[in-house]
Amino acid sequence: MPQFVTITDPADPRVAAYRDIKERDLVGREGRFIAEGETVLRAFVRDAPGRVESLLIDPKRRDKLSEVFDGLPGETPVYLVEQAVLDALAGFHLHRGVLAVGRKPDAIPAADLLAGLPERAVVVALFGIANHDNLGGIFRNAAAFGADAVLLDADCCDPFYRKAIRVSVGATLSVPTGWIGRDEDAVDLLRGAGFTPLALTPSAERTLAELKPPARAAALLGAEGPGLSADVIARAEGIGIPMAGGFDSLNVATTSGIVLHHLRFGGR
């Protein structure tokens, strides 16, 4: 059973990890992260209970979260903090009233993750996605459509940033994630693991609807604006999504949902 501890002073050292959340978001937490909101907390405890260090909740929410507490490792501290104290501690009004501190998993090299995937697999490879909303949205789609992994290059933002976790509805905590090193060639890496790299680009002659999903497919997505580099597009298979009204591109998270749905269900 978790250990319930009432906190009445925002300066209490036992809850120091929750202090000044926005400022700490900017400087990092040395291998830890903050998960925010009831939905995210449920996903966190369901998918990675061993990485939960502590919870901090408004006591009014205690009864609603009883089954969540049952999934926690024994003696995990659950700090009960009234809203006014919680706001003073966090440094802003936290209307969700639910926070958790977790430990980040060890970073997995993309090559190691790819090597362990099944014969039929779908992955998403991201290049320079620096917007946490977009990153979180992509992870949410990856979870929804059963992607086997998300791969991040060295210019992507942190999937364990609080906003990315929240937008993903906790999916960044559960979808297998691999990191592509700055000195690694992502296209060669994917081809070497038997994946067909599919570069999403408005300049492609082939449309997504024309694509028969390969057994091992990798959807390559770049940041909004610059997109994928010309080198990556030239060495992958270009795929486009036709649009009406003169539009030539979609939000990258929206694109990921359309592509993943096709790769998972388009060949049926």
N, C-alpha and C positions, 0 to 999 in steps of 0.2 A: 504494500500500500504506500502511496505517496505520503510525504510528511507535510501537513498543512501548517503554515507559519503566518501569523498575522503581523503585518508591517504597518506601523503608524508614523514613522519618520522617514521622509525621502532621503535623508542622509545615512540611513542604516547601511552599513557596509555589506550586508548580506545580499542587497539588491543593487550593488554598484554596477553590475553588468548592464542594467537597464537605464542607467542615468544618461541624460542628454543624448537621446537616441539620434537625432538628426546630425549632431556634430560628430558623433562616433561613426555614423554611416560614412562620413567623408574620409575619416582617417583609418578606418578598418578596425577589426576586433581580434586580430592575432589568432586566426583559425576558428573563429566563432561567428555566428550570425544570429540575427533577430528574425523570428517568425511572428507575424502579426495577424490577428483575427481568428475567429472561431473556425471558419472553414479551413483555413491553412493549418491551424493547430490539429484539427481532426486528421487531415492528410499526413501531417508530420508524424503524429503518434502511430497512425496506421502503418505508414511505410518505413519509418526509420526510428522506432522508439529508443533504440540503443544510443542515438545521438542527441537525445533530449537531456540537457543539463538541468534546467529548471523551468517552471512556469510562473507567470505573474498574472493574476486575474482580479477583476472586481468581484467581491464576494457575492454579488447578486447573480452572477453567472455560474456559481458553483453547482447548483442542482442540475442545470442543463448539460454540464460537462462530466457527469458522473461516469458514463461509459468510457470517456476519454481517459479519466484517471485510472480506470481499471487496466488500460493498456500500457501504462507507464512502468518502467522498471522500479523495483522496490526502493522505497525511501527517496525517490526523486522529490526535491523540495517544490512545493506549490505555495507561492507567496500570495496571501490574500491582502489586497490593497484597495482601500476605498478610492473612489474616482478622483477626489481632490488631491490626495497624496500621489496617486498614479500620475496625474497630469504634472504635478510639481517634479516628480522623479523623471518623467520622460522629457519634460521641457516643452510640451505642447499638449493640447487637448486630444486625448486618445479615445475617441468615441467607441472604438471596437471593444475596449476593456479587456483584451486578451493578448498576452505576449508570451513568447518562449525564447529561451537561449539554447542554441544547438551548436554542436561541433561539426565543422566541415569535414567531409570525407577526404581521404588522400586523393590527390590529383592522379587520374589514370591516363597514361599516354594513349592517344588515339589508336596507334598501331596495336597495342595490347587489347583494347576493347574490341576492335574490329576482328581480331583473330579468334575471339570467343563467341562470335555471333553465329546464328544458325545458317543453314544452306540457303534459305530464303530469308532475306532481311531488307529492311528499309531504314536508312539513316538520313539525318539532316546535317549538312556541313555548313557552318556559318562563318562568314568572313567580314570582320570589321563591324559587327553589330554592337554599337556603343550605346544604344538607347535601351534603358531597362524595361520600358513598356513593351517595346517590340520583342526583346529577348524573352520576357515572361510570356507574351502571347504565343511565340513560337513553341516554347516548351509546353504550354497548355495544349496546343494543337498536336504536338508530338505525342503527348499522353493520350489525347482523345482518339487519335487514329492509329495508335499502337506502333509508333516508331520504335525501333530497337535501340536507337542511340541518337544523341545529339553530339556533334563534334564542334569545338570552338577553336578558332585560330587565336593567335596571341594578341590580336587587336580587338577582340570581343570584350564586352564588360562582364562583370562578375555575376554569375547566375544566383549567387547566394546573397546578393544585395537585397535589402528588405523589400524594396518596391518590386524587383523582379520576382521574388518569391510570391508576393501578394498577387500580382497580375497573373502569374502562372497557376494560381489556386493551389499552390504547393507542389506543382509538377517538377519544379527544378530540384526538389528534394528526392524525387523518385525515378525520373527518367535517367537511364545510364548516360553518363557524360564523359567524353574524352577530350583531351587537349592536344591540339596540333602545335608542335614546337615552331618557333619563329624560323628555324633553319630547315624545316621539313617542307617537302613539296606535297601539298595535299592531294593533288590529282594523281600523282604517281603512287602515293600512299593508298588511295582508294582503289586504283586499278590493280595494284599489287595484292590487295586483299580480295580481289574478284568482284569489286563493285563497279557498276557503270555510273560514272559521274555525269549528272544531268545539270547543266548550268542554266538557271532561269534568267532569261534576258529578253527584253523587248525586240532585240535585233535578230532573234532566231527565226529561221525559215520554217522549222518544224513546230507544230503546235502540240500542246499537252494532250489534246483529244486524240491525236494521231499516234501517240506513244503507247505501245504495248509494254506494260511494266516489266522490266527485267527481273530475274530472280533475286539479284542483289543490286538494289538501286540506292544511289546517294543523291539527294536533292541539294544542290549548291546554291546558297543565297547570300547576297551581299547587302551592304548597308543601303538605305534609301538615299537616292542622289547618285553617288558614284557607282553603286552596284558592284558586280564582280569585275576583276581586272581583265583586261583584254587577253592576257596570257592564259588565265584560267578558262575563259570562254573558248579560246582557240583550241585548247587541248581537251576540253570536255565535249559533251554532246549538248548543243544549244537547244533549249526548249522555251517556247513562248506561250503566253495566254492571250488570245485575241480579246480586244476590248472595243466597246462602242464609243461614239462621240468624240473621237480624237484622243482619248486617253491612251497613254503608252505604258503605264505602270500602275501597280497596286501597292498598298502598304505591305511591307515585307512579311508581317505576321499573317495578313490575309492570304498572301500568296502561298505561304507555307501550308495553310489549311487546305486550300484548293489542291495543291500538288500532293500532299500526303493522302488526301481522300482518293485521288486518282491512283496513286501507287499502291494503295491497299485494296481498293475495290474496283478500279477501272478495268481490270482484266477479267472480271467475273461475268 
